[in-house]
Amino acid sequence: GAAAVEILTCRASCYKEVGEYKKAVSDCSKVLDHDNSNVSVLLQRALLYESTEKYKLGVEDLRNVLKIDPGNRLAKSTL
């Protein structure tokens, strides 16, 4: 439910802070399994993919952000 999504989102941020990018991506993906239109998590995962040099996956997430939120400045400037 919503509580699990919130916990996973927070844990992904914590993993990112300590450099555990794969674990952070995994938690972001779990959140997106429940809510694939979560713009903030899509952006977070896109940036994590960029940090791990998985650029194609990051671009895919950024394009999905722009489908949901065409005016998103971060997605536009990162692409």
ZILIN-V743997 format. One record per pair of residues at least 6 apart in sequence whose C-alpha atoms are under 7 Angstrom apart, sorted by sequence separation. I is the first residue (numbers start at 1). J is the second residue. D is the distance in whole Angstrom. If there is no record, write none. Layout:
i=<I & I>
j=<J & J>
d=<D & D>
This chain:
i=<15 & 32 & 49 & 66 & 15 & 16 & 49 & 50 & 15 & 49 & 66 & 65 & 13 & 47 & 12 & 46 & 28 & 46 & 62 & 12 & 46 & 12 & 46 & 28 & 9 & 43 & 8 & 9 & 42 & 43 & 25 & 59 & 9 & 8 & 25 & 42 & 5 & 39 & 21 & 37>
j=<21 & 38 & 55 & 72 & 23 & 24 & 57 & 58 & 24 & 58 & 75 & 75 & 24 & 58 & 24 & 58 & 41 & 59 & 75 & 27 & 61 & 28 & 62 & 45 & 27 & 61 & 27 & 28 & 61 & 62 & 45 & 79 & 31 & 31 & 48 & 65 & 31 & 65 & 48 & 68>
d=<6 & 7 & 6 & 6 & 6 & 6 & 6 & 6 & 5 & 5 & 7 & 7 & 7 & 7 & 4 & 4 & 6 & 7 & 5 & 5 & 5 & 6 & 6 & 6 & 7 & 7 & 6 & 6 & 6 & 7 & 6 & 7 & 7 & 7 & 7 & 7 & 5 & 6 & 6 & 7>
